[in-house]
Every structure is written in structure tokens, then in C-alpha cells.
């Protein structure tokens, strides 16, 4: 429905009780500027939209590898002020129109 062709994510690390304790540090997506580097390596053409809830997601647009950044706030414990303030749009559900 959204025409997504590339989806990359962190691999979560769990403790012995099944609680998330972090992200796999060997994955580029968990490293500082790693998501921007990953998107750069894809050589994407056309309109590029980054969607995320953190500064590392915002860095994709700020580094010039996305045309727009949408802050997704549904699953964050608190709204991340810097990310929300810098976003081109803010959504807390994919049922909302992404861009109006």
C-alpha cells in the first residue's frame, strides 16, 4: 500500500528474562550516523522519506539522504522534542495521512 521497497531495522538484544536491553551494536542501524550511511549505500532515486522516532532517523534527512523526515511517535515512551520539532511531519499512526 505504501510502496515500501527497502526496510532496515535494528536487531534487538534481550536478556535471559526476555526484556530488551539494547540493540545489536554490530548492525549499522544501531551506530551513530549508521542509518544515514546505510541509506547512502542504497543509492535511492526519487522521493526519499525517512520515518522514525529518534535522532539517528532524523540524521538521514539532515545528511541529505532523505527528502523528508516523518517523526513516528506511537511507540516512544515520551515524545522526543528535538525530533518532533525538526520533523517535516509528525504521526502516531500509519492510519493517518503521512503527508497532507
C-alpha positions in Angstrom: 0.0 0.0 0.0 2.8 2.4 0.8 5.2 1.2 -1.9 8.0 0.5 0.6 10.9 -1.2 -1.2 13.6 -1.0 1.4 13.1 -1.7 5.1 16.0 -2.0 7.5 15.8 -2.2 11.3 17.8 -2.7 14.5 18.2 -6.2 15.8 17.1 -6.1 19.4 19.1 -7.8 22.2 17.2 -9.5 25.0 18.3 -10.6 28.5 17.6 -14.0 30.0 14.2 -12.8 31.2 13.1 -11.7 27.7 13.5 -8.0 28.3 15.0 -5.7 25.6 18.4 -4.5 26.9 19.6 -2.8 23.7 20.3 -3.1 20.0 22.9 -5.3 18.3 26.0 -3.0 18.1 27.3 -4.8 15.1 24.4 -3.7 12.9 24.9 -0.4 11.1 21.4 0.7 12.1 22.4 0.9 15.7 25.6 3.0 15.2 25.8 6.8 15.2 25.2 8.1 11.7 24.8 4.4 10.7 21.3 4.8 9.4 22.4 7.7 7.2 25.3 5.6 5.9 23.0 2.7 5.2 20.6 4.8 3.2 23.5 6.4 1.3 24.7 3.0 0.3 21.4 2.1 -1.3 21.7 4.8 -4.0 18.0 5.6 -3.9 16.4 7.7 -6.6 13.2 9.7 -6.5 11.4 10.9 -3.4 13.0 9.5 -0.3 11.1 9.7 3.0 12.7 8.6 6.3 10.3 7.6 9.1 11.4 7.1 12.7 11.3 8.1 16.3 14.9 9.1 17.1 17.8 11.4 16.2 19.5 8.7 14.2 16.4 8.6 12.0 16.4 12.4 11.6 20.1 12.2 10.7 19.1 10.5 7.4 17.4 13.7 6.2 19.9 16.0 7.7 22.8 14.2 6.0 20.9 14.7 2.6 19.9 11.1 2.1 16.1 11.7 2.5 14.0 14.5 1.2 11.5 14.4 4.1 11.6 13.1 7.7 8.4 12.0 9.4 8.6 11.6 13.2 6.7 8.5 14.3 5.6 8.9 17.9 3.3 5.9 18.6 5.8 3.6 20.4 8.1 6.0 22.2 7.8 6.4 25.9 8.0 10.1 25.7 7.7 12.4 22.7 11.2 13.4 21.7 11.0 17.1 21.4 14.1 17.7 19.2 13.0 15.0 16.7 9.4 16.3 16.6 10.4 19.9 16.3 12.8 19.1 13.4 10.3 16.8 11.5 8.6 17.7 8.3 5.5 15.9 9.7 4.6 14.0 12.9 2.3 10.9 13.0 1.4 8.5 15.8 -0.3 6.1 13.5 0.1 4.9 9.9 -3.6 5.1 9.6 -3.1 8.9 9.4 -2.3 10.5 6.1 1.5 10.7 6.1 1.7 14.0 4.2 -1.0 16.5 3.7 
